Amino acid sequence: MHGAGVSDERKKQLDDIVQLCADIDNAVQKADWDVAGKLLSRRHQLVESVFAEPPATTADAEELKTIAEQVMAFDRELMPMADAARGEAAEELKKLRRGREAAEVYKQISR
């Protein structure tokens, strides 16, 4: 027999986890690594809190399983994107540094 479902508090936490995934995705798309890192940390703490208590009902267990699967799928999809974007950002920084260094050399030579 299934119980009444997920408690209101746990439901809010699960909704917050899903929202944090969307917020993390948004931060990664903008290459805002500071925000993405803070959101990932917050999501990690929330996931630990939600999964620390055993599910009270079968419905609760199913909901937790669904959220866990969503988070894992999100992470599998997000991490390669984040790594690629981080690599592109690092490459851009290298180009900027080389440009600055070249400008500096040019200034010194042209004196």
Biopython code that builds the backbone (N, CA, C, O; Angstrom):
import numpy as np
from Bio.PDB.StructureBuilder import StructureBuilder

atoms = [
    (1, "MET", "N", (0.836, -1.183, 0.000)),
    (1, "MET", "CA", (0.000, 0.000, 0.000)),
    (1, "MET", "C", (0.881, 1.248, 0.000)),
    (1, "MET", "O", (1.824, 1.344, 0.785)),
    (2, "HIS", "N", (0.577, 2.194, -0.872)),
    (2, "HIS", "CA", (1.346, 3.426, -0.962)),
    (2, "HIS", "C", (0.866, 4.429, 0.073)),
    (2, "HIS", "O", (-0.317, 4.488, 0.408)),
    (3, "GLY", "N", (1.824, 5.224, 0.577)),
    (3, "GLY", "CA", (1.482, 6.258, 1.548)),
    (3, "GLY", "C", (0.945, 7.483, 0.839)),
    (3, "GLY", "O", (0.717, 7.469, -0.371)),
    (4, "ALA", "N", (0.748, 8.523, 1.592)),
    (4, "ALA", "CA", (0.172, 9.758, 1.064)),
    (4, "ALA", "C", (1.133, 10.480, 0.114)),
    (4, "ALA", "O", (0.707, 11.342, -0.654)),
    (5, "GLY", "N", (2.393, 10.144, 0.160)),
    (5, "GLY", "CA", (3.355, 10.791, -0.728)),
    (5, "GLY", "C", (4.447, 11.483, 0.052)),
    (5, "GLY", "O", (4.640, 11.236, 1.243)),
    (6, "VAL", "N", (5.142, 12.336, -0.626)),
    (6, "VAL", "CA", (6.284, 13.022, -0.068)),
    (6, "VAL", "C", (5.816, 14.119, 0.888)),
    (6, "VAL", "O", (4.858, 14.838, 0.606)),
    (7, "SER", "N", (6.510, 14.234, 2.024)),
    (7, "SER", "CA", (6.157, 15.287, 2.977)),
    (7, "SER", "C", (6.352, 16.653, 2.326)),
    (7, "SER", "O", (7.135, 16.798, 1.388)),
    (8, "ASP", "N", (5.631, 17.651, 2.834)),
    (8, "ASP", "CA", (5.714, 18.998, 2.269)),
    (8, "ASP", "C", (7.142, 19.535, 2.311)),
    (8, "ASP", "O", (7.616, 20.134, 1.346)),
    (9, "GLU", "N", (7.824, 19.316, 3.440)),
    (9, "GLU", "CA", (9.190, 19.825, 3.582)),
    (9, "GLU", "C", (10.123, 19.150, 2.572)),
    (9, "GLU", "O", (10.910, 19.817, 1.901)),
    (10, "ARG", "N", (10.027, 17.842, 2.474)),
    (10, "ARG", "CA", (10.886, 17.113, 1.533)),
    (10, "ARG", "C", (10.537, 17.501, 0.092)),
    (10, "ARG", "O", (11.430, 17.634, -0.744)),
    (11, "LYS", "N", (9.254, 17.682, -0.199)),
    (11, "LYS", "CA", (8.829, 18.082, -1.543)),
    (11, "LYS", "C", (9.461, 19.420, -1.914)),
    (11, "LYS", "O", (9.930, 19.598, -3.038)),
    (12, "LYS", "N", (9.471, 20.363, -0.966)),
    (12, "LYS", "CA", (10.092, 21.666, -1.229)),
    (12, "LYS", "C", (11.584, 21.501, -1.481)),
    (12, "LYS", "O", (12.135, 22.135, -2.380)),
    (13, "GLN", "N", (12.237, 20.658, -0.699)),
    (13, "GLN", "CA", (13.668, 20.430, -0.891)),
    (13, "GLN", "C", (13.929, 19.811, -2.270)),
    (13, "GLN", "O", (14.879, 20.195, -2.952)),
    (14, "LEU", "N", (13.097, 18.867, -2.673)),
    (14, "LEU", "CA", (13.260, 18.233, -3.982)),
    (14, "LEU", "C", (13.038, 19.251, -5.104)),
    (14, "LEU", "O", (13.764, 19.259, -6.098)),
    (15, "ASP", "N", (12.034, 20.102, -4.934)),
    (15, "ASP", "CA", (11.789, 21.166, -5.912)),
    (15, "ASP", "C", (12.988, 22.118, -5.974)),
    (15, "ASP", "O", (13.372, 22.569, -7.053)),
    (16, "ASP", "N", (13.576, 22.421, -4.812)),
    (16, "ASP", "CA", (14.747, 23.299, -4.759)),
    (16, "ASP", "C", (15.934, 22.665, -5.490)),
    (16, "ASP", "O", (16.691, 23.363, -6.165)),
    (17, "ILE", "N", (16.097, 21.356, -5.358)),
    (17, "ILE", "CA", (17.191, 20.658, -6.051)),
    (17, "ILE", "C", (17.018, 20.789, -7.560)),
    (17, "ILE", "O", (17.972, 21.087, -8.278)),
    (18, "VAL", "N", (15.804, 20.566, -8.031)),
    (18, "VAL", "CA", (15.522, 20.687, -9.464)),
    (18, "VAL", "C", (15.780, 22.115, -9.931)),
    (18, "VAL", "O", (16.369, 22.323, -10.992)),
    (19, "GLN", "N", (15.347, 23.098, -9.150)),
    (19, "GLN", "CA", (15.569, 24.506, -9.503)),
    (19, "GLN", "C", (17.056, 24.832, -9.514)),
    (19, "GLN", "O", (17.525, 25.559, -10.389)),
    (20, "LEU", "N", (17.800, 24.299, -8.549)),
    (20, "LEU", "CA", (19.239, 24.554, -8.509)),
    (20, "LEU", "C", (19.924, 23.996, -9.752)),
    (20, "LEU", "O", (20.857, 24.606, -10.273)),
    (21, "CYS", "N", (19.466, 22.841, -10.229)),
    (21, "CYS", "CA", (20.030, 22.287, -11.468)),
    (21, "CYS", "C", (19.832, 23.269, -12.621)),
    (21, "CYS", "O", (20.751, 23.502, -13.406)),
    (22, "ALA", "N", (18.649, 23.834, -12.720)),
    (22, "ALA", "CA", (18.368, 24.812, -13.778)),
    (22, "ALA", "C", (19.240, 26.056, -13.602)),
    (22, "ALA", "O", (19.753, 26.598, -14.581)),
    (23, "ASP", "N", (19.409, 26.505, -12.367)),
    (23, "ASP", "CA", (20.232, 27.682, -12.096)),
    (23, "ASP", "C", (21.704, 27.409, -12.418)),
    (23, "ASP", "O", (22.397, 28.272, -12.956)),
    (24, "ILE", "N", (22.172, 26.210, -12.086)),
    (24, "ILE", "CA", (23.554, 25.822, -12.388)),
    (24, "ILE", "C", (23.763, 25.816, -13.900)),
    (24, "ILE", "O", (24.764, 26.328, -14.401)),
    (25, "ASP", "N", (22.812, 25.231, -14.616)),
    (25, "ASP", "CA", (22.893, 25.187, -16.071)),
    (25, "ASP", "C", (22.984, 26.605, -16.635)),
    (25, "ASP", "O", (23.789, 26.873, -17.528)),
    (26, "ASN", "N", (22.173, 27.493, -16.122)),
    (26, "ASN", "CA", (22.173, 28.888, -16.565)),
    (26, "ASN", "C", (23.531, 29.543, -16.299)),
    (26, "ASN", "O", (24.059, 30.250, -17.157)),
    (27, "ALA", "N", (24.091, 29.309, -15.117)),
    (27, "ALA", "CA", (25.393, 29.896, -14.772)),
    (27, "ALA", "C", (26.490, 29.343, -15.680)),
    (27, "ALA", "O", (27.372, 30.086, -16.112)),
    (28, "VAL", "N", (26.439, 28.046, -15.970)),
    (28, "VAL", "CA", (27.442, 27.438, -16.847)),
    (28, "VAL", "C", (27.324, 28.008, -18.257)),
    (28, "VAL", "O", (28.334, 28.286, -18.903)),
    (29, "GLN", "N", (26.087, 28.183, -18.737)),
    (29, "GLN", "CA", (25.887, 28.749, -20.072)),
    (29, "GLN", "C", (26.504, 30.150, -20.172)),
    (29, "GLN", "O", (26.993, 30.556, -21.226)),
    (30, "LYS", "N", (26.470, 30.878, -19.048)),
    (30, "LYS", "CA", (27.033, 32.234, -19.011)),
    (30, "LYS", "C", (28.522, 32.226, -18.649)),
    (30, "LYS", "O", (29.156, 33.279, -18.588)),
    (31, "ALA", "N", (29.078, 31.022, -18.407)),
    (31, "ALA", "CA", (30.470, 30.867, -17.957)),
    (31, "ALA", "C", (30.717, 31.619, -16.654)),
    (31, "ALA", "O", (31.806, 32.150, -16.435)),
    (32, "ASP", "N", (29.714, 31.663, -15.795)),
    (32, "ASP", "CA", (29.833, 32.298, -14.481)),
    (32, "ASP", "C", (30.214, 31.209, -13.472)),
    (32, "ASP", "O", (29.362, 30.680, -12.759)),
    (33, "TRP", "N", (31.508, 30.888, -13.428)),
    (33, "TRP", "CA", (31.982, 29.737, -12.660)),
    (33, "TRP", "C", (31.832, 29.941, -11.161)),
    (33, "TRP", "O", (31.600, 28.981, -10.425)),
    (34, "ASP", "N", (31.960, 31.174, -10.705)),
    (34, "ASP", "CA", (31.820, 31.449, -9.272)),
    (34, "ASP", "C", (30.400, 31.100, -8.816)),
    (34, "ASP", "O", (30.207, 30.402, -7.821)),
    (35, "VAL", "N", (29.422, 31.594, -9.557)),
    (35, "VAL", "CA", (28.017, 31.314, -9.225)),
    (35, "VAL", "C", (27.734, 29.819, -9.368)),
    (35, "VAL", "O", (27.098, 29.223, -8.499)),
    (36, "ALA", "N", (28.204, 29.213, -10.461)),
    (36, "ALA", "CA", (27.969, 27.777, -10.683)),
    (36, "ALA", "C", (28.527, 26.962, -9.520)),
    (36, "ALA", "O", (27.880, 26.026, -9.051)),
    (37, "GLY", "N", (29.711, 27.309, -9.059)),
    (37, "GLY", "CA", (30.333, 26.584, -7.945)),
    (37, "GLY", "C", (29.528, 26.719, -6.658)),
    (37, "GLY", "O", (29.342, 25.746, -5.927)),
    (38, "LYS", "N", (29.052, 27.936, -6.386)),
    (38, "LYS", "CA", (28.251, 28.158, -5.178)),
    (38, "LYS", "C", (26.928, 27.383, -5.249)),
    (38, "LYS", "O", (26.482, 26.799, -4.261)),
    (39, "LEU", "N", (26.316, 27.392, -6.431)),
    (39, "LEU", "CA", (25.054, 26.666, -6.598)),
    (39, "LEU", "C", (25.263, 25.163, -6.479)),
    (39, "LEU", "O", (24.441, 24.466, -5.884)),
    (40, "LEU", "N", (26.364, 24.657, -7.044)),
    (40, "LEU", "CA", (26.669, 23.230, -6.918)),
    (40, "LEU", "C", (26.867, 22.842, -5.458)),
    (40, "LEU", "O", (26.413, 21.787, -5.014)),
    (41, "SER", "N", (27.549, 23.706, -4.723)),
    (41, "SER", "CA", (27.777, 23.445, -3.305)),
    (41, "SER", "C", (26.455, 23.409, -2.538)),
    (41, "SER", "O", (26.232, 22.528, -1.708)),
    (42, "ARG", "N", (25.582, 24.377, -2.829)),
    (42, "ARG", "CA", (24.277, 24.427, -2.167)),
    (42, "ARG", "C", (23.455, 23.183, -2.517)),
    (42, "ARG", "O", (22.804, 22.591, -1.657)),
    (43, "ARG", "N", (23.500, 22.799, -3.802)),
    (43, "ARG", "CA", (22.744, 21.613, -4.221)),
    (43, "ARG", "C", (23.280, 20.359, -3.532)),
    (43, "ARG", "O", (22.510, 19.500, -3.102)),
    (44, "HIS", "N", (24.607, 20.263, -3.431)),
    (44, "HIS", "CA", (25.220, 19.104, -2.775)),
    (44, "HIS", "C", (24.744, 18.991, -1.321)),
    (44, "HIS", "O", (24.394, 17.904, -0.860)),
    (45, "GLN", "N", (24.734, 20.110, -0.611)),
    (45, "GLN", "CA", (24.276, 20.110, 0.787)),
    (45, "GLN", "C", (22.812, 19.699, 0.878)),
    (45, "GLN", "O", (22.432, 18.936, 1.766)),
    (46, "LEU", "N", (22.002, 20.198, -0.027)),
    (46, "LEU", "CA", (20.576, 19.884, -0.028)),
    (46, "LEU", "C", (20.347, 18.404, -0.346)),
    (46, "LEU", "O", (19.516, 17.751, 0.285)),
    (47, "VAL", "N", (21.084, 17.884, -1.320)),
    (47, "VAL", "CA", (20.965, 16.462, -1.670)),
    (47, "VAL", "C", (21.338, 15.600, -0.468)),
    (47, "VAL", "O", (20.645, 14.634, -0.152)),
    (48, "GLU", "N", (22.442, 15.954, 0.204)),
    (48, "GLU", "CA", (22.848, 15.191, 1.388)),
    (48, "GLU", "C", (21.757, 15.216, 2.453)),
    (48, "GLU", "O", (21.457, 14.193, 3.068)),
    (49, "SER", "N", (21.171, 16.377, 2.665)),
    (49, "SER", "CA", (20.124, 16.523, 3.674)),
    (49, "SER", "C", (18.892, 15.691, 3.320)),
    (49, "SER", "O", (18.344, 14.987, 4.168)),
    (50, "VAL", "N", (18.463, 15.778, 2.062)),
    (50, "VAL", "CA", (17.257, 15.067, 1.623)),
    (50, "VAL", "C", (17.442, 13.554, 1.711)),
    (50, "VAL", "O", (16.531, 12.830, 2.113)),
    (51, "PHE", "N", (18.634, 13.084, 1.331)),
    (51, "PHE", "CA", (18.853, 11.647, 1.297)),
    (51, "PHE", "C", (19.364, 11.084, 2.617)),
    (51, "PHE", "O", (19.580, 9.878, 2.733)),
    (52, "ALA", "N", (19.559, 11.947, 3.613)),
    (52, "ALA", "CA", (20.017, 11.482, 4.919)),
    (52, "ALA", "C", (18.921, 10.701, 5.647)),
    (52, "ALA", "O", (19.204, 9.739, 6.360)),
    (53, "GLU", "N", (17.682, 11.120, 5.461)),
    (53, "GLU", "CA", (16.548, 10.447, 6.099)),
    (53, "GLU", "C", (16.019, 9.360, 5.179)),
    (53, "GLU", "O", (15.843, 9.601, 3.985)),
    (54, "PRO", "N", (15.763, 8.182, 5.701)),
    (54, "PRO", "CA", (15.172, 7.144, 4.857)),
    (54, "PRO", "C", (13.753, 7.540, 4.450)),
    (54, "PRO", "O", (13.044, 8.196, 5.214)),
    (55, "PRO", "N", (13.344, 7.141, 3.251)),
    (55, "PRO", "CA", (11.987, 7.476, 2.813)),
    (55, "PRO", "C", (10.940, 6.838, 3.722)),
    (55, "PRO", "O", (11.094, 5.696, 4.156)),
    (56, "ALA", "N", (9.887, 7.578, 4.003)),
    (56, "ALA", "CA", (8.837, 7.106, 4.914)),
    (56, "ALA", "C", (7.851, 6.185, 4.209)),
    (56, "ALA", "O", (7.261, 5.304, 4.834)),
    (57, "THR", "N", (7.675, 6.387, 2.911)),
    (57, "THR", "CA", (6.680, 5.616, 2.171)),
    (57, "THR", "C", (7.268, 5.158, 0.841)),
    (57, "THR", "O", (8.349, 5.594, 0.445)),
    (58, "THR", "N", (6.559, 4.292, 0.169)),
    (58, "THR", "CA", (6.968, 3.844, -1.153)),
    (58, "THR", "C", (6.952, 5.019, -2.131)),
    (58, "THR", "O", (7.844, 5.143, -2.970)),
    (59, "ALA", "N", (5.947, 5.871, -2.023)),
    (59, "ALA", "CA", (5.864, 7.046, -2.895)),
    (59, "ALA", "C", (7.053, 7.971, -2.661)),
    (59, "ALA", "O", (7.614, 8.532, -3.602)),
    (60, "ASP", "N", (7.426, 8.120, -1.400)),
    (60, "ASP", "CA", (8.579, 8.931, -1.025)),
    (60, "ASP", "C", (9.842, 8.348, -1.667)),
    (60, "ASP", "O", (10.651, 9.081, -2.235)),
    (61, "ALA", "N", (10.001, 7.048, -1.572)),
    (61, "ALA", "CA", (11.167, 6.375, -2.145)),
    (61, "ALA", "C", (11.207, 6.559, -3.662)),
    (61, "ALA", "O", (12.272, 6.792, -4.233)),
    (62, "GLU", "N", (10.063, 6.455, -4.306)),
    (62, "GLU", "CA", (9.996, 6.633, -5.763)),
    (62, "GLU", "C", (10.371, 8.059, -6.152)),
    (62, "GLU", "O", (11.097, 8.275, -7.123)),
    (63, "GLU", "N", (9.873, 9.022, -5.392)),
    (63, "GLU", "CA", (10.186, 10.429, -5.675)),
    (63, "GLU", "C", (11.679, 10.685, -5.505)),
    (63, "GLU", "O", (12.289, 11.368, -6.328)),
    (64, "LEU", "N", (12.270, 10.143, -4.446)),
    (64, "LEU", "CA", (13.708, 10.312, -4.220)),
    (64, "LEU", "C", (14.508, 9.672, -5.355)),
    (64, "LEU", "O", (15.498, 10.233, -5.825)),
    (65, "LYS", "N", (14.070, 8.509, -5.779)),
    (65, "LYS", "CA", (14.750, 7.812, -6.880)),
    (65, "LYS", "C", (14.689, 8.653, -8.157)),
    (65, "LYS", "O", (15.687, 8.785, -8.865)),
    (66, "THR", "N", (13.527, 9.213, -8.443)),
    (66, "THR", "CA", (13.352, 10.036, -9.639)),
    (66, "THR", "C", (14.280, 11.247, -9.610)),
    (66, "THR", "O", (14.943, 11.554, -10.600)),
    (67, "ILE", "N", (14.321, 11.928, -8.470)),
    (67, "ILE", "CA", (15.175, 13.115, -8.341)),
    (67, "ILE", "C", (16.647, 12.723, -8.458)),
    (67, "ILE", "O", (17.421, 13.406, -9.129)),
    (68, "ALA", "N", (17.032, 11.632, -7.813)),
    (68, "ALA", "CA", (18.425, 11.172, -7.889)),
    (68, "ALA", "C", (18.815, 10.896, -9.343)),
    (68, "ALA", "O", (19.902, 11.272, -9.781)),
    (69, "GLU", "N", (17.933, 10.246, -10.077)),
    (69, "GLU", "CA", (18.206, 9.955, -11.488)),
    (69, "GLU", "C", (18.312, 11.238, -12.302)),
    (69, "GLU", "O", (19.167, 11.346, -13.182)),
    (70, "GLN", "N", (17.451, 12.210, -12.015)),
    (70, "GLN", "CA", (17.491, 13.494, -12.732)),
    (70, "GLN", "C", (18.808, 14.225, -12.459)),
    (70, "GLN", "O", (19.427, 14.768, -13.374)),
    (71, "VAL", "N", (19.225, 14.231, -11.196)),
    (71, "VAL", "CA", (20.465, 14.921, -10.825)),
    (71, "VAL", "C", (21.655, 14.241, -11.500)),
    (71, "VAL", "O", (22.536, 14.921, -12.026)),
    (72, "MET", "N", (21.691, 12.915, -11.492)),
    (72, "MET", "CA", (22.803, 12.200, -12.115)),
    (72, "MET", "C", (22.830, 12.440, -13.630)),
    (72, "MET", "O", (23.899, 12.634, -14.209)),
    (73, "ALA", "N", (21.666, 12.426, -14.262)),
    (73, "ALA", "CA", (21.596, 12.680, -15.698)),
    (73, "ALA", "C", (22.042, 14.109, -16.005)),
    (73, "ALA", "O", (22.765, 14.348, -16.973)),
    (74, "PHE", "N", (21.609, 15.047, -15.182)),
    (74, "PHE", "CA", (21.997, 16.447, -15.348)),
    (74, "PHE", "C", (23.514, 16.584, -15.250)),
    (74, "PHE", "O", (24.142, 17.244, -16.079)),
    (75, "ASP", "N", (24.097, 15.955, -14.227)),
    (75, "ASP", "CA", (25.542, 16.050, -14.034)),
    (75, "ASP", "C", (26.307, 15.412, -15.191)),
    (75, "ASP", "O", (27.325, 15.944, -15.632)),
    (76, "ARG", "N", (25.819, 14.275, -15.682)),
    (76, "ARG", "CA", (26.485, 13.621, -16.827)),
    (76, "ARG", "C", (26.469, 14.524, -18.057)),
    (76, "ARG", "O", (27.426, 14.538, -18.831)),
    (77, "GLU", "N", (25.397, 15.268, -18.236)),
    (77, "GLU", "CA", (25.267, 16.163, -19.377)),
    (77, "GLU", "C", (26.032, 17.469, -19.152)),
    (77, "GLU", "O", (26.659, 17.997, -20.071)),
    (78, "LEU", "N", (25.975, 17.975, -17.937)),
    (78, "LEU", "CA", (26.555, 19.276, -17.633)),
    (78, "LEU", "C", (28.078, 19.250, -17.568)),
    (78, "LEU", "O", (28.729, 20.163, -18.075)),
    (79, "MET", "N", (28.645, 18.240, -16.967)),
    (79, "MET", "CA", (30.086, 18.247, -16.727)),
    (79, "MET", "C", (30.908, 18.355, -18.012)),
    (79, "MET", "O", (31.848, 19.148, -18.046)),
    (80, "PRO", "N", (30.603, 17.602, -19.066)),
    (80, "PRO", "CA", (31.385, 17.797, -20.297)),
    (80, "PRO", "C", (31.222, 19.213, -20.864)),
    (80, "PRO", "O", (32.178, 19.794, -21.378)),
    (81, "MET", "N", (30.004, 19.764, -20.768)),
    (81, "MET", "CA", (29.777, 21.133, -21.232)),
    (81, "MET", "C", (30.600, 22.119, -20.413)),
    (81, "MET", "O", (31.219, 23.031, -20.963)),
    (82, "ALA", "N", (30.605, 21.933, -19.110)),
    (82, "ALA", "CA", (31.355, 22.826, -18.226)),
    (82, "ALA", "C", (32.848, 22.718, -18.506)),
    (82, "ALA", "O", (33.544, 23.731, -18.560)),
    (83, "ASP", "N", (33.342, 21.497, -18.685)),
    (83, "ASP", "CA", (34.761, 21.313, -18.981)),
    (83, "ASP", "C", (35.138, 21.982, -20.298)),
    (83, "ASP", "O", (36.177, 22.636, -20.391)),
    (84, "ALA", "N", (34.295, 21.820, -21.313)),
    (84, "ALA", "CA", (34.563, 22.431, -22.620)),
    (84, "ALA", "C", (34.550, 23.956, -22.513)),
    (84, "ALA", "O", (35.431, 24.629, -23.048)),
    (85, "ALA", "N", (33.547, 24.494, -21.821)),
    (85, "ALA", "CA", (33.444, 25.947, -21.670)),
    (85, "ALA", "C", (34.619, 26.494, -20.866)),
    (85, "ALA", "O", (35.148, 27.562, -21.176)),
    (86, "ARG", "N", (35.022, 25.760, -19.836)),
    (86, "ARG", "CA", (36.161, 26.188, -19.030)),
    (86, "ARG", "C", (37.424, 26.183, -19.884)),
    (86, "ARG", "O", (38.255, 27.086, -19.778)),
    (87, "GLY", "N", (37.567, 25.157, -20.737)),
    (87, "GLY", "CA", (38.718, 25.080, -21.631)),
    (87, "GLY", "C", (38.744, 26.239, -22.605)),
    (87, "GLY", "O", (39.802, 26.810, -22.870)),
    (88, "GLU", "N", (37.572, 26.592, -23.144)),
    (88, "GLU", "CA", (37.483, 27.732, -24.061)),
    (88, "GLU", "C", (37.849, 29.028, -23.345)),
    (88, "GLU", "O", (38.553, 29.873, -23.898)),
    (89, "ALA", "N", (37.371, 29.180, -22.116)),
    (89, "ALA", "CA", (37.684, 30.392, -21.353)),
    (89, "ALA", "C", (39.184, 30.467, -21.070)),
    (89, "ALA", "O", (39.775, 31.544, -21.156)),
    (90, "ALA", "N", (39.797, 29.347, -20.737)),
    (90, "ALA", "CA", (41.237, 29.325, -20.479)),
    (90, "ALA", "C", (42.007, 29.682, -21.744)),
    (90, "ALA", "O", (43.002, 30.404, -21.682)),
    (91, "GLU", "N", (41.553, 29.183, -22.890)),
    (91, "GLU", "CA", (42.202, 29.491, -24.176)),
    (91, "GLU", "C", (42.091, 30.979, -24.487)),
    (91, "GLU", "O", (43.046, 31.584, -24.974)),
    (92, "GLU", "N", (40.929, 31.573, -24.210)),
    (92, "GLU", "CA", (40.749, 33.012, -24.427)),
    (92, "GLU", "C", (41.693, 33.823, -23.541)),
    (92, "GLU", "O", (42.267, 34.819, -23.980)),
    (93, "LEU", "N", (41.847, 33.384, -22.283)),
    (93, "LEU", "CA", (42.773, 34.080, -21.380)),
    (93, "LEU", "C", (44.198, 34.009, -21.908)),
    (93, "LEU", "O", (44.931, 34.997, -21.860)),
    (94, "LYS", "N", (44.592, 32.845, -22.412)),
    (94, "LYS", "CA", (45.941, 32.708, -22.984)),
    (94, "LYS", "C", (46.126, 33.669, -24.152)),
    (94, "LYS", "O", (47.169, 34.313, -24.266)),
    (95, "LYS", "N", (45.121, 33.772, -25.022)),
    (95, "LYS", "CA", (45.206, 34.682, -26.165)),
    (95, "LYS", "C", (45.337, 36.131, -25.696)),
    (95, "LYS", "O", (46.123, 36.906, -26.242)),
    (96, "LEU", "N", (44.544, 36.486, -24.664)),
    (96, "LEU", "CA", (44.627, 37.850, -24.132)),
    (96, "LEU", "C", (46.014, 38.137, -23.578)),
    (96, "LEU", "O", (46.581, 39.201, -23.827)),
    (97, "ARG", "N", (46.560, 37.187, -22.827)),
    (97, "ARG", "CA", (47.898, 37.372, -22.256)),
    (97, "ARG", "C", (48.934, 37.523, -23.361)),
    (97, "ARG", "O", (49.794, 38.401, -23.298)),
    (98, "ARG", "N", (48.848, 36.659, -24.381)),
    (98, "ARG", "CA", (49.808, 36.744, -25.493)),
    (98, "ARG", "C", (49.683, 38.100, -26.186)),
    (98, "ARG", "O", (50.685, 38.711, -26.557)),
    (99, "GLY", "N", (48.453, 38.561, -26.356)),
    (99, "GLY", "CA", (48.240, 39.866, -26.977)),
    (99, "GLY", "C", (48.845, 40.988, -26.156)),
    (99, "GLY", "O", (49.484, 41.890, -26.697)),
    (100, "ARG", "N", (48.641, 40.929, -24.840)),
    (100, "ARG", "CA", (49.215, 41.951, -23.953)),
    (100, "ARG", "C", (50.737, 41.905, -23.983)),
    (100, "ARG", "O", (51.409, 42.935, -24.041)),
    (101, "GLU", "N", (51.266, 40.670, -23.940)),
    (101, "GLU", "CA", (52.720, 40.513, -23.970)),
    (101, "GLU", "C", (53.282, 41.056, -25.280)),
    (101, "GLU", "O", (54.315, 41.725, -25.280)),
    (102, "ALA", "N", (52.611, 40.774, -26.395)),
    (102, "ALA", "CA", (53.071, 41.276, -27.696)),
    (102, "ALA", "C", (53.015, 42.796, -27.724)),
    (102, "ALA", "O", (53.930, 43.439, -28.237)),
    (103, "ALA", "N", (51.959, 43.374, -27.181)),
    (103, "ALA", "CA", (51.833, 44.835, -27.137)),
    (103, "ALA", "C", (52.945, 45.440, -26.285)),
    (103, "ALA", "O", (53.502, 46.480, -26.636)),
    (104, "GLU", "N", (53.265, 44.796, -25.176)),
    (104, "GLU", "CA", (54.333, 45.266, -24.285)),
    (104, "GLU", "C", (55.678, 45.226, -25.010)),
    (104, "GLU", "O", (56.456, 46.178, -24.951)),
    (105, "VAL", "N", (55.940, 44.114, -25.693)),
    (105, "VAL", "CA", (57.193, 43.978, -26.442)),
    (105, "VAL", "C", (57.268, 45.057, -27.512)),
    (105, "VAL", "O", (58.309, 45.688, -27.694)),
    (106, "TYR", "N", (56.169, 45.267, -28.216)),
    (106, "TYR", "CA", (56.134, 46.288, -29.268)),
    (106, "TYR", "C", (56.423, 47.670, -28.693)),
    (106, "TYR", "O", (57.175, 48.448, -29.279)),
    (107, "LYS", "N", (55.813, 47.975, -27.526)),
    (107, "LYS", "CA", (56.053, 49.281, -26.900)),
    (107, "LYS", "C", (57.516, 49.444, -26.561)),
    (107, "LYS", "O", (58.078, 50.520, -26.766)),
    (108, "GLN", "N", (58.152, 48.396, -26.043)),
    (108, "GLN", "CA", (59.562, 48.475, -25.636)),
    (108, "GLN", "C", (60.471, 48.621, -26.861)),
    (108, "GLN", "O", (61.444, 49.375, -26.823)),
    (109, "ILE", "N", (60.163, 47.916, -27.928)),
    (109, "ILE", "CA", (60.980, 47.958, -29.135)),
    (109, "ILE", "C", (60.849, 49.307, -29.835)),
    (109, "ILE", "O", (61.825, 49.817, -30.386)),
    (110, "SER", "N", (59.662, 49.882, -29.817)),
    (110, "SER", "CA", (59.403, 51.099, -30.571)),
    (110, "SER", "C", (59.849, 52.361, -29.858)),
    (110, "SER", "O", (59.628, 53.461, -30.365)),
    (111, "ARG", "N", (60.465, 52.235, -28.708)),
    (111, "ARG", "CA", (60.920, 53.431, -27.966)),
    (111, "ARG", "C", (62.142, 54.027, -28.568)),
    (111, "ARG", "O", (62.649, 55.031, -28.069)),
]
sb = StructureBuilder()
sb.init_structure("model")
sb.init_model(0)
sb.init_chain("A")
sb.init_seg("    ")
for serial, (resi, resn, name, xyz) in enumerate(atoms, 1):
    if name == "N":
        sb.init_residue(resn, " ", resi, " ")
    sb.init_atom(name, np.array(xyz, "f"), 0.0, 1.0, " ", f" {name:<3s}", serial, name[0])
structure = sb.get_structure()
